[in-house]
Structure formats: C-alpha cells, structure tokens
C-alpha cells in the first residue's frame, strides 16, 4: 500500500489496482499541496464532509477522471447537482463495496456544510447544512484504515477500533476546528491502531501544532507514528 499525502486532510491510497483519494483539497486551494486537480488520477474518491477544505477539488477531479465518489447521502445528492455522475450515497453505518475496496461511514462529531460563496468559499455560515459529518473505515490492499475525518474526541472511537481491528488511523491534530494533538493521542489509545498518521494540521496558522510532540506521545503508547510531509509518499 502506497500512501501519498497532499497536505491537510487530502490523502491518496494506492494498492496497485485501486487509487482512492480522500477529501480532495489540492493546489492552489490547499497552500500545503504540491499537486493540482490536474495531477491526480483516482479510481475512487471518498469524502468525510462538505467543508471547502475537504471538497474544493472533488467536482473537477471526478468530472475529469470519472472516479466513483462515495459521500454521505445529502452530500452525494449535492454532488450530483454539481454534475458529478458516479456517486454512491451511504449514510452512517452504511458500507459500499467495490472489487478491491470497501468504505463504511462511521460517526464523527463535527459540523457539515457545503462551500460558501465564491467570495468566501471557506465560510461555513454561507454554505448549506448537509447532514452529518462522517469518519471512514476503508478496507483496501489487505489493511483496514480508519480516517476519523474532522472530529473531536469521543468515546465510541474505542468501539470503532474494537469492531474493525484498525491497522492505520488517520487523526486530525490541529485543534480549533477539530481535536488537538493531546486529544488525538488519547484517541489513538482508544482506537488501538498499530500505526497513526496525523492530518488536518499546519495548513493555516490557527491549526498549527507540534507534530513531533504528537509523534513522541504515540511512541510512548507503543504506537508507530506515520509522519508524511505534504507531497511525500510512504509504503506500508
């Protein structure tokens, strides 16, 4: 399994057959990304929620590549209204399965709106409420990945970990809009994943944090940190 981190919460997984892009937020919209919407070739796209810093490039990428998009039902319907053709629309607890990939929607504690006006695309107040945000349980390439999405710390992360036997957890650590690195380290212990990758940090000043301190907290719990600089790749 190859993991390509585009910065913020935009992550690409490639197992040789399937290429899954999560929460497309690419250059120039994403100040940390090195790739643009024209540079990615996903077979599938998954969305945790509708905020602009997670969906800014989904319509362009899906329209160009024909990738199958998986999103919560309200957000999926909105995407269809934007002209996206191949859309799956599960709700919380729902799983969609493809030949070498499955994606299950699980809870996340966060708000969920579509992007705001053209002048203020990151304004949640000017967007349209779109049901619940979600986390994702991804089974691909023989491993189980839990992308927690944008969320605060909550106790049922332990249940998610026990139910699915998570190999790799992607956890937001930037604080302010999500849990901070201390809560994320606690969450890692609840989930019980073998490896943890931080996301949703250092993109903007308000979510800057000490990723090395987070890494040290994980190591102290016997968890392997997976730290990837934006634009970087690792193989698991």
BELWOVEN-V723151 format. One line per field, one symbol per residue. ss: DSSP state (H for helix, E for strand, - for the rest). psi: psi as a letter, one per 40 degrees, with the letter a starting at -180 (. if undefined). burial: # if it has 9 or more other C-alpha atoms within 8 Angstrom, else .. A space follows every 50 residues. Layout:
ss->???
psi->???
burial->???
This chain:
ss->-EEEE-----EEEE----EEEE----E--------E-------EEE---- -HHHH--HHHHHHHH--EEE--HHHHHHHHH-----EE------EEEE-- EEEEEEE-----E---------------E----EEEEEEE--EEEEE--- ------HHHHHHHH---EEEEE-E-----EHHHHHHHHHHH---EEEEE- ----HHH---HHHHHHHHHH---EE-------EEE-
psi->hhhhheibehihhheddihhhhghgiiedheeidiideeigidihihdae ideeededddddddeeihhhiidddddddddeehdghifiaheihhhadf hihhhiiihiihiiiaiddgdehddeahhfaiiiihhhhhfeihhhheah iihidedddddddeghdhhhhieeaceaiadddddddddddfidihhiif iedidefiigddddddddddefhhighhiheiiih.
burial->###############..##########..#.######....######### #########.###.#############.##...#..####.#..##...# ######.###.######...####.###.###########..######## ###...######..###########..########.############## ###...###....##.###...###..#.####...
